[in-house]
Amino acid sequence: METNGAAAANSPRENHKRKDTIDWTEYFMAMAFLAAKRSKDPSTQVGACIVNEDKRVVGLGYNGFPTGCNDDEFPWSKTSSDPLETKYLYVCHAEVNAILNKNSADVKNCTMYVALFPCNECAKIIIQSAIREVVYMSDKHAHKEHTIAAKRMFDAAGVKYTKYKPRHSRILIDFTEIDWDSLNQLPATPVKH
């Protein structure tokens, strides 16, 4: 008995696994960047992805206003003579949202992938949540007190932090690249001769 896909299954392309896949770190950092696309912040979009020891995503988050706080009624400004008219007193950071959005009992011993190095307030919550490592892309605020304080707390609590160096400058998601008409994950139907 021969299947109609036997010839295709023996072709070199389909007989071996793909080798051009992204690695785990790229995958999880890309998820953090994809989550950041949900942020309505006009100046800074940050996403965070929390992953457990089994490489399972257990939390995603992005920066934005708390649930119930209409993002058309609260300010998005970075500067104002009145602090109540800036976003800083209202926005929840991506790290906090990822922890609050977790789909597991806890995030103990997990790794957090985040676009921007966490501030001191997020560092406190990361430490209290028992996350063991933070992988970050940008440390553009390294000279600021809130980042220096975050690093001091991470060092004291034994939270490892690692700067992510991408292998690729971009990862493209193209919804049109899949040929949906020829896509099939089922085995070929046997044909009688």
Disulfide bonds with the S-S distance in Angstrom:
none
